[in-house]
Structures are given as structure tokens and as C-alpha cells.
Amino acid sequence: MGDAFIRHIELLGYEKRFFPSQHYVYMFLVKWNDLSEKVVYRRFTEIYEFHKALKEMFPIESGDINIENRIIPHLPAPKWFDGQRSTENRQGTLAEYCYTLVNLPHKISRCLHVVNFFKVRHDDMNPVTDSQIKKPEVFLLPKDSKKNLTDITGPIVLQTYRAIADYEKSSTSEMALKAGDMVDVVEKSENGWWFCQLKNKRGWVPAAYLEPMDGPDESEEQEPNYAGEAYVVQKSYTAVEEDELTLKEGDTIEVIHKLLDGWWVIRKDETTGYYPAMYLQKAGEVNTSVKSGLRNRGAPPRRSTIRNVKSIHKQSRKQISQETYRRNSRKYIQHQRRMRGHSHSSVIIEKNEPEDNKPKAQPAVPPRPSKDLILNRCTESTWRKIL
């Protein structure tokens, strides 16, 4: 028999492990050309390093020379902190990646780099565990998700955005832009920094400098929620623009509109304004060193502060004014107060209600007699009616 190659790779789910420290590994069922099937476990950081090496081996097929020639699928970079939510949400993308990888031309899908990465390792057969800490938790991919993967015939398509102005990077992790650059967005972070790629360059870019191709409005943004979500300020910020708020670390506020550029509309008492999302943490969440590291960076710039903006859309992006936020927020608060007052008054009326006006207890309805009892005790005219 010839050299070994992979016929199919199926993502089964992931494991949450607790030794030597808490981490997550994905489970793959690898089907080989000799009809054998093996289960292997890989961390996402390993998969991403494998992906980067594969792109270096095939620069034409990875689109480094000409983006139009790219057939190797995209794969988003690991986050600073991969928690359970990101591990779970990434399963669909990872399953599509493996499906596309196996169906690439043989010089790629059957190369030693691919074959060796998915070979069974010693740790796959005997994973390192410590029963004194906690046994791994297994999370299987739903069956319906697996069925839908058979319909995928091409590589993963990333969203393409256009730069509306020049941007000079301020750190090595960022990427500089020129007005008109077309970038692929790999990851959209809610703090307003998006991880993008432009030809063979990758880095973080402020979302405010990017616009969708199909229109000026961002369809992914949520609608305002005037009920508000409780958040705690993790880093102080002094307002620069009139529509921003100045807050101190430890303040409790309510987020009423989450915007993708990383500047959220918040409410403090009855005052509303913009505040950097990266300086906020949801009430009740445990702080992490990763989140703290993010907040040490500066907040992304707001679109209103960008000069020489050149958009391809005739109409400008629709924005809600702060006066509208304040008015609707005030209306919601007043409505809630009225509802609470109405609830209290209803309780008082019930307590002071005269005894004479209270409904009197109704007599209990006796149970219907059985058929045998009617035949034995009732007259002929009565029991004929039930026959």
C-alpha cells in the first residue's frame, strides 16, 4: 500500500481539562486510507501554528502572492484568552476548515505536514490527567451541526471591509492602513479593535476606520436596550468630547447600546453618554489578567474624531443622537417608576378592601355518582338516560 493519507476529518466536540491547568482541546475523528479511524486531541493554538506553517509552504495557494489564487481556508487567530464560550463558538469554523482542508489538491491535503499533524500521539492514547483535581468534561458537537457540514464546498469566506482613512499603528500588534485598503476581518472584538489581514500582513485595526462594502450601516449592531445591563468600570476615563462621560474605577453603570466600534452608550443615574467598552466589565464576572492587559491599551478612536474620511457610500452612517438616547432612557425610567407605584397602590387597595365586598366561598360541588350507583338507586326513567 502507498503512503498514508487522510480520507476525512470530523470534529466531535471539545474537552475541558484541568491538568496541568484549565484548558480546552478539540476532539477529531481522523479516517485514514487504510480504513482505520483514530481520535486525536489538539489545542487551538496548535492548530493555528499548523495553519500558519501550511500557508508558508504553499504561498500561492494561501494567497500571499495573489489573493485571487487562495484556496487554503482562513482560520481566525487565537484570542488572548480562550474561554469556554469562544471554544464552543469556534467549532463551526473549525469543522468547515477541516472539511475544506481534506478536499484540497493532493499536494496539500496529503503532504507530510498535514499527515504528521493528525497522526496519533502518545498523549492522544494516554492523556495526562490528575484524578485528584478533576476529570475532564466532554462537550460533543450536536448531530445536526455535523449533517450541515456536508453542504460546504468551498473555503471559509471572511467579511471584507474598506478603510475610510489612513491609520498609523502605535504598536507592533496593530496594522497600518491607507484609505481605500480592502481588508479581511478575521475577528471582531467588542472592545472596538478588529483583527484583520491585508495580503501577507495581519494585525489589530480600530473598527471606526472600517466600513462595510454593501452600505454605510452596520447590520450587526444591536438595537438600544433602555432597560440596561449592569456593568462595573474597570478603568477611569476623562471625557474628551461633549457626548462622553467621565467615570471612576468601581462605578456601576448601565449599558444601553453596544456599538461595534467599541464606544458604548451608557447610563449613570439619568445621564447618558459614550464610554470605552474595553474599560467595562459585566457585573458579577470575575476579572482576568488578560482583560486587565487589554485595558492597559488605549481606547480605539471614535469615527467622529477621524479626519479626511473618504467613504464610498453617498449617504453617511446613521447615528442616534445623545438627545434621543437621553429622552428614551428618561421615558423608560419614568415608566418603570409608574409601574412600581401602580403595583404598590394595588396592594394597598386589596388590604383595605371591606369584608362585605370580598367574594364569599362557594359550596363544593359533589362528585358525579357512578353508573352502577345510578342503576341500583335511581328510577327507571333516570337510568335509561345514561344507557
ZALUM-942615 format. One record per residue (C-alpha): residue in three letters; chain; y, x, z. Coordinates in Angstrom, 1 decimal. Example, Ala and Ser with C-alpha at 12.3 -4.5 7.8 and 13.67 -1.06 7.14 Angstrom:
+------+-------+--------+--------+--------+
! resn ! chain !      Y !      X !      Z !
+------+-------+--------+--------+--------+
!  Ala !     A !   -4.5 !   12.3 !    7.8 !
!  Ser !     A !   -1.1 !   13.7 !    7.1 !
+------+-------+--------+--------+--------+
***
This chain:
+------+-------+--------+--------+--------+
! resn ! chain !      Y !      X !      Z !
+------+-------+--------+--------+--------+
!  Met !     A !    0.0 !    0.0 !    0.0 !
!  Gly !     A !    3.6 !    1.2 !   -0.8 !
!  Asp !     A !    6.4 !    1.8 !    1.6 !
!  Ala !     A !    7.1 !   -0.8 !    4.3 !
!  Phe !     A !    9.9 !   -3.2 !    3.7 !
!  Ile !     A !   11.2 !   -6.4 !    5.4 !
!  Arg !     A !   10.5 !   -9.8 !    3.9 !
!  His !     A !   12.5 !  -11.9 !    6.3 !
!  Ile !     A !   14.6 !  -11.6 !    9.5 !
!  Glu !     A !   15.0 !  -14.7 !   11.7 !
!  Leu !     A !   17.4 !  -14.9 !   14.6 !
!  Leu !     A !   15.5 !  -16.5 !   17.5 !
!  Gly !     A !   18.3 !  -16.5 !   20.1 !
!  Tyr !     A !   19.5 !  -14.1 !   22.8 !
!  Glu !     A !   18.6 !  -12.9 !   26.2 !
!  Lys !     A !   20.9 !  -12.4 !   29.2 !
!  Arg !     A !   19.8 !   -9.3 !   31.1 !
!  Phe !     A !   20.8 !   -8.0 !   34.4 !
!  Phe !     A !   19.5 !   -4.4 !   34.4 !
!  Pro !     A !   20.9 !   -1.8 !   34.5 !
!  Ser !     A !   23.9 !   -4.1 !   34.4 !
!  Gln !     A !   24.6 !   -7.6 !   32.9 !
!  His !     A !   24.4 !   -7.6 !   29.1 !
!  Tyr !     A !   23.2 !   -9.6 !   26.2 !
!  Val !     A !   20.6 !   -8.8 !   23.5 !
!  Tyr !     A !   19.7 !  -10.7 !   20.4 !
!  Met !     A !   16.1 !  -11.6 !   19.6 !
!  Phe !     A !   14.9 !  -11.2 !   16.0 !
!  Leu !     A !   11.6 !  -12.1 !   14.4 !
!  Val !     A !   11.0 !   -9.5 !   11.7 !
!  Lys !     A !    8.5 !  -10.3 !    9.0 !
!  Trp !     A !    7.1 !   -7.3 !    7.1 !
!  Asn !     A !    5.5 !   -6.9 !    3.7 !
!  Asp !     A !    2.0 !   -6.3 !    5.3 !
!  Leu !     A !    2.4 !   -9.9 !    6.7 !
!  Ser !     A !    2.9 !   -8.6 !   10.3 !
!  Glu !     A !    5.6 !  -10.2 !   12.5 !
!  Lys !     A !    7.4 !   -8.4 !   15.2 !
!  Val !     A !   10.0 !   -9.4 !   17.8 !
!  Val !     A !   12.8 !   -6.9 !   18.3 !
!  Tyr !     A !   15.8 !   -6.9 !   20.6 !
!  Arg !     A !   19.2 !   -5.4 !   19.7 !
!  Arg !     A !   22.7 !   -5.4 !   21.3 !
!  Phe !     A !   25.5 !   -6.5 !   19.1 !
!  Thr !     A !   27.2 !   -3.1 !   19.4 !
!  Glu !     A !   24.1 !   -1.5 !   17.9 !
!  Ile !     A !   24.1 !   -4.0 !   15.1 !
!  Tyr !     A !   27.8 !   -3.3 !   14.3 !
!  Glu !     A !   27.2 !    0.5 !   14.3 !
!  Phe !     A !   24.3 !   -0.1 !   11.9 !
!  His !     A !   26.6 !   -2.2 !    9.7 !
!  Lys !     A !   29.3 !    0.5 !    9.6 !
!  Ala !     A !   26.7 !    3.2 !    8.6 !
!  Leu !     A !   25.3 !    0.9 !    5.9 !
!  Lys !     A !   28.8 !    0.4 !    4.4 !
!  Glu !     A !   29.3 !    4.2 !    4.3 !
!  Met !     A !   26.0 !    4.7 !    2.5 !
!  Phe !     A !   26.9 !    2.1 !   -0.2 !
!  Pro !     A !   30.7 !    2.4 !   -0.7 !
!  Ile !     A !   30.7 !    0.4 !   -4.0 !
!  Glu !     A !   28.6 !   -2.5 !   -2.7 !
!  Ser !     A !   30.7 !   -2.6 !    0.5 !
!  Gly !     A !   33.9 !   -3.0 !   -1.5 !
!  Asp !     A !   35.6 !    0.2 !   -0.3 !
!  Ile !     A !   36.3 !    1.2 !   -3.9 !
!  Asn !     A !   36.9 !   -2.2 !   -5.4 !
!  Ile !     A !   36.9 !   -5.3 !   -3.2 !
!  Glu !     A !   35.6 !   -7.4 !   -6.0 !
!  Asn !     A !   32.3 !   -5.4 !   -6.1 !
!  Arg !     A !   31.5 !   -6.2 !   -2.4 !
!  Ile !     A !   28.1 !   -7.7 !   -1.8 !
!  Ile !     A !   27.3 !   -6.3 !    1.6 !
!  Pro !     A !   28.2 !   -9.2 !    4.1 !
!  His !     A !   31.1 !   -9.0 !    6.5 !
!  Leu !     A !   30.4 !   -8.6 !   10.2 !
!  Pro !     A !   33.2 !   -9.1 !   12.9 !
!  Ala !     A !   33.8 !   -6.2 !   15.2 !
!  Pro !     A !   32.7 !   -6.4 !   18.9 !
!  Lys !     A !   35.2 !   -7.8 !   21.3 !
!  Trp !     A !   36.5 !   -5.8 !   24.3 !
!  Phe !     A !   34.2 !   -7.9 !   26.5 !
!  Asp !     A !   31.3 !   -9.8 !   25.0 !
!  Gly !     A !   30.5 !  -12.6 !   27.4 !
!  Gln !     A !   28.0 !  -15.4 !   27.0 !
!  Arg !     A !   30.4 !  -17.6 !   25.0 !
!  Ser !     A !   31.1 !  -15.0 !   22.4 !
!  Thr !     A !   27.4 !  -14.1 !   22.2 !
!  Glu !     A !   26.4 !  -17.7 !   21.7 !
!  Asn !     A !   29.2 !  -18.4 !   19.1 !
!  Arg !     A !   28.3 !  -15.3 !   17.1 !
!  Gln !     A !   24.7 !  -16.5 !   16.4 !
!  Gly !     A !   25.5 !  -18.4 !   13.2 !
!  Thr !     A !   27.4 !  -15.5 !   11.7 !
!  Leu !     A !   24.6 !  -13.0 !   12.7 !
!  Ala !     A !   21.9 !  -15.2 !   11.3 !
!  Glu !     A !   23.8 !  -15.5 !    8.0 !
!  Tyr !     A !   24.3 !  -11.7 !    8.0 !
!  Cys !     A !   20.6 !  -11.1 !    8.3 !
!  Tyr !     A !   19.7 !  -13.6 !    5.7 !
!  Thr !     A !   22.1 !  -12.1 !    3.2 !
!  Leu !     A !   21.1 !   -8.5 !    4.1 !
!  Val !     A !   17.4 !   -9.1 !    3.3 !
!  Asn !     A !   18.3 !  -10.7 !   -0.1 !
!  Leu !     A !   20.5 !   -7.8 !   -1.3 !
!  Pro !     A !   19.2 !   -5.5 !   -4.1 !
!  His !     A !   16.2 !   -3.5 !   -3.0 !
!  Lys !     A !   18.1 !   -0.1 !   -2.9 !
!  Ile !     A !   20.0 !   -1.6 !    0.0 !
!  Ser !     A !   17.6 !   -4.1 !    1.7 !
!  Arg !     A !   14.6 !   -1.7 !    1.5 !
!  Cys !     A !   16.4 !    1.5 !    2.3 !
!  Leu !     A !   15.2 !    3.6 !    5.3 !
!  His !     A !   18.4 !    2.8 !    7.2 !
!  Val !     A !   17.5 !   -0.9 !    7.2 !
!  Val !     A !   13.8 !   -0.4 !    7.7 !
!  Asn !     A !   14.2 !    2.0 !   10.7 !
!  Phe !     A !   16.8 !   -0.1 !   12.4 !
!  Phe !     A !   14.5 !   -3.1 !   12.6 !
!  Lys !     A !   11.3 !   -1.2 !   13.4 !
!  Val !     A !    9.7 !   -2.0 !   16.8 !
!  Arg !     A !   10.9 !    0.4 !   19.5 !
!  His !     A !    9.3 !    1.2 !   22.9 !
!  Asp !     A !   11.9 !   -0.9 !   24.6 !
!  Asp !     A !   11.0 !   -3.9 !   22.5 !
!  Met !     A !    7.5 !   -3.8 !   23.7 !
!  Asn !     A !    8.4 !   -2.9 !   27.3 !
!  Pro !     A !   12.0 !   -3.9 !   28.1 !
!  Val !     A !   13.5 !   -2.2 !   31.1 !
!  Thr !     A !   13.7 !   -4.8 !   33.9 !
!  Asp !     A !   14.0 !   -4.9 !   37.7 !
!  Ser !     A !   12.5 !   -8.0 !   39.3 !
!  Gln !     A !   14.4 !   -7.2 !   42.5 !
!  Ile !     A !   17.7 !   -8.1 !   40.7 !
!  Lys !     A !   17.0 !  -11.0 !   38.4 !
!  Lys !     A !   14.7 !  -11.8 !   35.5 !
!  Pro !     A !   16.2 !  -12.1 !   32.0 !
!  Glu !     A !   17.4 !  -15.6 !   30.9 !
!  Val !     A !   16.3 !  -16.6 !   27.4 !
!  Phe !     A !   18.5 !  -18.8 !   25.2 !
!  Leu !     A !   16.8 !  -20.0 !   22.0 !
!  Leu !     A !   18.6 !  -20.9 !   18.8 !
!  Pro !     A !   18.4 !  -24.7 !   18.1 !
!  Lys !     A !   15.8 !  -25.6 !   15.4 !
!  Asp !     A !   18.5 !  -27.5 !   13.4 !
!  Ser !     A !   20.6 !  -24.4 !   13.1 !
!  Lys !     A !   17.6 !  -22.4 !   11.6 !
!  Lys !     A !   17.0 !  -25.1 !    8.9 !
!  Asn !     A !   20.5 !  -24.9 !    7.7 !
!  Leu !     A !   20.3 !  -21.2 !    7.0 !
!  Thr !     A !   18.1 !  -21.7 !    4.0 !
!  Asp !     A !   21.0 !  -23.1 !    2.1 !
!  Ile !     A !   23.0 !  -19.9 !    2.4 !
!  Thr !     A !   23.0 !  -18.0 !   -0.9 !
!  Gly !     A !   26.0 !  -15.6 !   -0.7 !
!  Pro !     A !   27.7 !  -13.2 !    1.7 !
!  Ile !     A !   29.9 !  -14.4 !    4.6 !
!  Val !     A !   33.4 !  -15.3 !    3.4 !
!  Leu !     A !   36.3 !  -14.3 !    5.6 !
!  Gln !     A !   39.7 !  -16.0 !    5.5 !
!  Thr !     A !   42.3 !  -14.2 !    3.5 !
!  Tyr !     A !   45.9 !  -14.2 !    4.8 !
!  Arg !     A !   49.1 !  -12.7 !    3.4 !
!  Ala !     A !   51.6 !  -10.5 !    5.1 !
!  Ile !     A !   55.1 !  -12.1 !    5.2 !
!  Ala !     A !   57.0 !   -8.9 !    6.1 !
!  Asp !     A !   56.5 !   -5.1 !    6.8 !
!  Tyr !     A !   54.9 !   -4.2 !   10.1 !
!  Glu !     A !   54.8 !   -0.8 !   11.6 !
!  Lys !     A !   51.9 !   -0.2 !   14.0 !
!  Ser !     A !   52.6 !    1.0 !   17.5 !
!  Ser !     A !   49.1 !    2.2 !   18.5 !
!  Thr !     A !   46.0 !    3.7 !   16.8 !
!  Ser !     A !   44.2 !    0.3 !   17.3 !
!  Glu !     A !   46.7 !   -1.5 !   15.1 !
!  Met !     A !   47.1 !   -1.6 !   11.4 !
!  Ala !     A !   50.4 !   -1.3 !    9.4 !
!  Leu !     A !   51.3 !   -3.9 !    6.8 !
!  Lys !     A !   53.5 !   -4.2 !    3.8 !
!  Ala !     A !   55.0 !   -7.5 !    2.7 !
!  Gly !     A !   52.6 !   -9.2 !    0.3 !
!  Asp !     A !   49.4 !   -7.4 !    1.5 !
!  Met !     A !   46.3 !   -9.5 !    1.4 !
!  Val !     A !   44.1 !   -9.0 !    4.4 !
!  Asp !     A !   40.8 !  -10.5 !    5.5 !
!  Val !     A !   40.8 !  -11.8 !    9.1 !
!  Val !     A !   37.7 !  -10.7 !   10.9 !
!  Glu !     A !   38.6 !  -12.1 !   14.3 !
!  Lys !     A !   41.3 !  -14.4 !   15.6 !
!  Ser !     A !   42.1 !  -13.7 !   19.3 !
!  Glu !     A !   44.0 !  -16.4 !   21.2 !
!  Asn !     A !   46.4 !  -13.7 !   22.5 !
!  Gly !     A !   48.1 !  -13.6 !   19.1 !
!  Trp !     A !   46.5 !  -10.3 !   17.9 !
!  Trp !     A !   44.1 !  -10.7 !   14.9 !
!  Phe !     A !   41.6 !   -8.1 !   13.8 !
!  Cys !     A !   42.0 !   -7.6 !   10.1 !
!  Gln !     A !   40.8 !   -5.4 !    7.3 !
!  Leu !     A !   42.6 !   -4.2 !    4.2 !
!  Lys !     A !   40.4 !   -2.3 !    1.8 !
!  Asn !     A !   38.9 !    0.5 !    3.9 !
!  Lys !     A !   41.4 !    0.0 !    6.8 !
!  Arg !     A !   40.8 !   -2.1 !    9.9 !
!  Gly !     A !   43.0 !   -2.9 !   12.9 !
!  Trp !     A !   44.9 !   -5.4 !   15.0 !
!  Val !     A !   47.8 !   -7.2 !   13.5 !
!  Pro !     A !   50.3 !   -9.7 !   15.0 !
!  Ala !     A !   49.3 !  -13.2 !   13.8 !
!  Ala !     A !   53.0 !  -14.0 !   13.4 !
!  Tyr !     A !   53.2 !  -11.6 !   10.4 !
!  Leu !     A !   50.4 !  -13.5 !    8.5 !
!  Glu !     A !   50.5 !  -16.8 !    6.6 !
!  Pro !     A !   47.6 !  -18.8 !    5.1 !
!  Met !     A !   47.3 !  -18.9 !    1.3 !
!  Asp !     A !   47.0 !  -22.6 !    0.9 !
!  Gly !     A !   50.1 !  -23.7 !    2.8 !
!  Pro !     A !   52.6 !  -22.8 !    5.5 !
!  Asp !     A !   51.0 !  -24.9 !    8.2 !
!  Glu !     A !   48.2 !  -23.6 !   10.3 !
!  Ser !     A !   45.5 !  -26.3 !   10.3 !
!  Glu !     A !   43.5 !  -24.6 !   13.2 !
!  Glu !     A !   46.2 !  -25.1 !   15.8 !
!  Gln !     A !   45.5 !  -27.7 !   18.4 !
!  Glu !     A !   47.7 !  -30.7 !   19.0 !
!  Pro !     A !   50.0 !  -30.6 !   22.0 !
!  Asn !     A !   48.3 !  -31.8 !   25.3 !
!  Tyr !     A !   51.0 !  -33.1 !   27.5 !
!  Ala !     A !   48.5 !  -33.6 !   30.4 !
!  Gly !     A !   48.5 !  -29.8 !   30.5 !
!  Glu !     A !   45.9 !  -27.2 !   31.6 !
!  Ala !     A !   46.4 !  -25.3 !   34.8 !
!  Tyr !     A !   46.9 !  -21.5 !   34.2 !
!  Val !     A !   48.0 !  -18.7 !   36.5 !
!  Val !     A !   50.5 !  -16.0 !   35.4 !
!  Gln !     A !   48.8 !  -12.6 !   35.5 !
!  Lys !     A !   51.8 !  -10.5 !   34.4 !
!  Ser !     A !   55.5 !  -11.2 !   34.9 !
!  Tyr !     A !   57.7 !  -11.7 !   31.8 !
!  Thr !     A !   61.5 !  -11.9 !   31.5 !
!  Ala !     A !   62.7 !  -14.3 !   28.8 !
!  Val !     A !   64.4 !  -12.7 !   25.8 !
!  Glu !     A !   65.0 !  -15.8 !   23.7 !
!  Glu !     A !   66.6 !  -19.1 !   24.9 !
!  Asp !     A !   63.4 !  -21.1 !   24.5 !
!  Glu !     A !   61.3 !  -18.7 !   26.5 !
!  Leu !     A !   60.5 !  -18.9 !   30.3 !
!  Thr !     A !   60.8 !  -16.2 !   32.9 !
!  Leu !     A !   57.9 !  -16.2 !   35.3 !
!  Lys !     A !   56.5 !  -14.0 !   38.0 !
!  Glu !     A !   52.9 !  -12.9 !   38.6 !
!  Gly !     A !   51.0 !  -15.5 !   40.6 !
!  Asp !     A !   53.0 !  -18.5 !   39.4 !
!  Thr !     A !   50.9 !  -21.6 !   38.5 !
!  Ile !     A !   51.9 !  -23.4 !   35.3 !
!  Glu !     A !   50.5 !  -25.9 !   32.8 !
!  Val !     A !   49.8 !  -25.1 !   29.2 !
!  Ile !     A !   50.7 !  -28.0 !   26.9 !
!  His !     A !   50.4 !  -26.4 !   23.4 !
!  Lys !     A !   48.2 !  -23.4 !   22.4 !
!  Leu !     A !   49.6 !  -21.7 !   19.3 !
!  Leu !     A !   47.7 !  -19.2 !   17.3 !
!  Asp !     A !   50.5 !  -16.6 !   17.3 !
!  Gly !     A !   49.9 !  -16.0 !   21.0 !
!  Trp !     A !   53.0 !  -17.7 !   22.3 !
!  Trp !     A !   52.0 !  -20.9 !   24.1 !
!  Val !     A !   54.3 !  -23.7 !   25.2 !
!  Ile !     A !   54.0 !  -24.1 !   29.0 !
!  Arg !     A !   55.5 !  -26.3 !   31.6 !
!  Lys !     A !   56.7 !  -25.2 !   35.0 !
!  Asp !     A !   57.6 !  -28.2 !   37.1 !
!  Glu !     A !   59.6 !  -30.2 !   34.4 !
!  Thr !     A !   60.8 !  -27.2 !   32.4 !
!  Thr !     A !   59.1 !  -26.2 !   29.2 !
!  Gly !     A !   59.3 !  -23.0 !   27.1 !
!  Tyr !     A !   57.3 !  -20.3 !   25.3 !
!  Tyr !     A !   55.3 !  -17.7 !   27.2 !
!  Pro !     A !   52.9 !  -14.9 !   26.0 !
!  Ala !     A !   49.3 !  -16.2 !   26.2 !
!  Met !     A !   47.9 !  -12.7 !   26.9 !
!  Tyr !     A !   49.7 !  -12.8 !   30.3 !
!  Leu !     A !   48.0 !  -16.1 !   31.4 !
!  Gln !     A !   44.6 !  -16.8 !   32.8 !
!  Lys !     A !   42.9 !  -20.1 !   33.2 !
!  Ala !     A !   43.0 !  -21.3 !   36.8 !
!  Gly !     A !   39.6 !  -20.6 !   38.5 !
!  Glu !     A !   38.5 !  -17.9 !   36.1 !
!  Val !     A !   37.5 !  -14.5 !   37.5 !
!  Asn !     A !   39.8 !  -11.7 !   36.4 !
!  Thr !     A !   38.2 !   -8.8 !   34.5 !
!  Ser !     A !   39.2 !   -5.3 !   33.9 !
!  Val !     A !   39.0 !   -5.9 !   30.1 !
!  Lys !     A !   41.6 !   -8.8 !   30.4 !
!  Ser !     A !   43.8 !   -6.6 !   32.6 !
!  Gly !     A !   43.7 !   -3.9 !   29.9 !
!  Leu !     A !   44.8 !   -6.3 !   27.3 !
!  Arg !     A !   47.8 !   -7.4 !   29.3 !
!  Asn !     A !   48.9 !   -3.8 !   29.6 !
!  Arg !     A !   49.8 !   -4.0 !   25.9 !
!  Gly !     A !   53.0 !   -5.6 !   24.8 !
!  Ala !     A !   53.0 !   -9.3 !   23.7 !
!  Pro !     A !   52.9 !   -9.8 !   19.9 !
!  Pro !     A !   56.2 !  -10.6 !   18.2 !
!  Arg !     A !   57.2 !  -14.1 !   17.6 !
!  Arg !     A !   57.7 !  -15.3 !   14.0 !
!  Ser !     A !   61.3 !  -16.4 !   14.8 !
!  Thr !     A !   62.2 !  -12.7 !   15.5 !
!  Ile !     A !   60.8 !  -11.3 !   12.3 !
!  Arg !     A !   63.5 !  -10.2 !    9.8 !
!  Asn !     A !   63.2 !  -10.2 !    6.0 !
!  Val !     A !   60.5 !  -12.8 !    5.9 !
!  Lys !     A !   59.1 !  -13.4 !    2.4 !
!  Ser !     A !   56.8 !  -16.4 !    2.2 !
!  Ile !     A !   55.1 !  -17.6 !   -1.0 !
!  His !     A !   55.5 !  -21.3 !    0.1 !
!  Lys !     A !   58.5 !  -23.3 !   -0.8 !
!  Gln !     A !   58.5 !  -25.3 !    2.5 !
!  Ser !     A !   58.7 !  -23.5 !    5.8 !
!  Arg !     A !   56.2 !  -23.8 !    8.5 !
!  Lys !     A !   56.6 !  -27.0 !   10.6 !
!  Gln !     A !   57.6 !  -26.4 !   14.2 !
!  Ile !     A !   58.1 !  -28.6 !   17.1 !
!  Ser !     A !   61.5 !  -28.1 !   18.8 !
!  Gln !     A !   61.7 !  -27.4 !   22.5 !
!  Glu !     A !   63.7 !  -30.5 !   23.0 !
!  Thr !     A !   60.7 !  -32.5 !   21.6 !
!  Tyr !     A !   58.4 !  -30.7 !   24.0 !
!  Arg !     A !   60.6 !  -31.4 !   26.9 !
!  Arg !     A !   61.2 !  -35.1 !   26.0 !
!  Asn !     A !   57.5 !  -35.8 !   25.5 !
!  Ser !     A !   56.5 !  -33.9 !   28.6 !
!  Arg !     A !   59.0 !  -35.7 !   30.7 !
!  Lys !     A !   57.8 !  -39.0 !   29.4 !
!  Tyr !     A !   54.2 !  -38.1 !   30.3 !
!  Ile !     A !   55.1 !  -37.1 !   33.8 !
!  Gln !     A !   57.1 !  -40.3 !   34.4 !
!  His !     A !   54.3 !  -42.4 !   33.0 !
!  Gln !     A !   51.8 !  -40.7 !   35.4 !
!  Arg !     A !   54.2 !  -41.4 !   38.3 !
!  Arg !     A !   54.5 !  -45.1 !   37.4 !
!  Met !     A !   50.7 !  -45.4 !   37.1 !
!  Arg !     A !   50.2 !  -43.8 !   40.5 !
!  Gly !     A !   52.8 !  -46.1 !   42.0 !
!  His !     A !   51.3 !  -49.2 !   40.4 !
!  Ser !     A !   47.9 !  -48.1 !   41.8 !
!  His !     A !   49.3 !  -47.8 !   45.4 !
!  Ser !     A !   51.1 !  -51.2 !   45.2 !
!  Ser !     A !   47.9 !  -52.9 !   44.0 !
!  Val !     A !   46.0 !  -51.6 !   47.1 !
!  Ile !     A !   48.7 !  -52.9 !   49.4 !
!  Ile !     A !   48.7 !  -56.4 !   47.9 !
!  Glu !     A !   44.9 !  -56.6 !   48.4 !
!  Lys !     A !   45.1 !  -55.6 !   52.0 !
!  Asn !     A !   47.9 !  -58.1 !   52.8 !
!  Glu !     A !   46.2 !  -61.0 !   51.0 !
!  Pro !     A !   45.9 !  -64.1 !   53.2 !
!  Glu !     A !   42.4 !  -65.0 !   54.3 !
!  Asp !     A !   42.7 !  -68.5 !   52.9 !
!  Asn !     A !   43.3 !  -67.1 !   49.3 !
!  Lys !     A !   40.1 !  -65.0 !   49.4 !
!  Pro !     A !   37.2 !  -66.4 !   47.4 !
!  Lys !     A !   34.6 !  -68.0 !   49.6 !
!  Ala !     A !   31.0 !  -66.8 !   49.4 !
!  Gln !     A !   28.8 !  -68.8 !   47.1 !
!  Pro !     A !   25.4 !  -70.1 !   48.2 !
!  Ala !     A !   22.4 !  -68.1 !   47.0 !
!  Val !     A !   20.6 !  -69.6 !   44.0 !
!  Pro !     A !   16.9 !  -70.3 !   44.9 !
!  Pro !     A !   14.2 !  -68.7 !   42.7 !
!  Arg !     A !   12.7 !  -70.9 !   39.9 !
!  Pro !     A !    9.3 !  -72.3 !   41.0 !
!  Ser !     A !    6.2 !  -71.0 !   39.3 !
!  Lys !     A !    4.3 !  -73.0 !   36.6 !
!  Asp !     A !    1.3 !  -73.6 !   38.9 !
!  Leu !     A !    3.5 !  -74.8 !   41.7 !
!  Ile !     A !    5.2 !  -77.4 !   39.4 !
!  Leu !     A !    1.8 !  -78.7 !   38.1 !
!  Asn !     A !    0.5 !  -79.1 !   41.7 !
!  Arg !     A !    3.5 !  -80.7 !   43.4 !
!  Cys !     A !    5.6 !  -82.4 !   40.7 !
!  Thr !     A !    5.1 !  -85.8 !   38.9 !
!  Glu !     A !    3.5 !  -86.1 !   35.5 !
!  Ser !     A !    6.9 !  -86.7 !   33.8 !
!  Thr !     A !    8.1 !  -83.3 !   35.2 !
!  Trp !     A !    5.2 !  -81.1 !   34.4 !
!  Arg !     A !    4.9 !  -82.5 !   30.9 !
!  Lys !     A !    8.3 !  -80.9 !   30.1 !
!  Ile !     A !    7.1 !  -77.4 !   30.8 !
!  Leu !     A !    3.8 !  -77.6 !   28.8 !
+------+-------+--------+--------+--------+
***
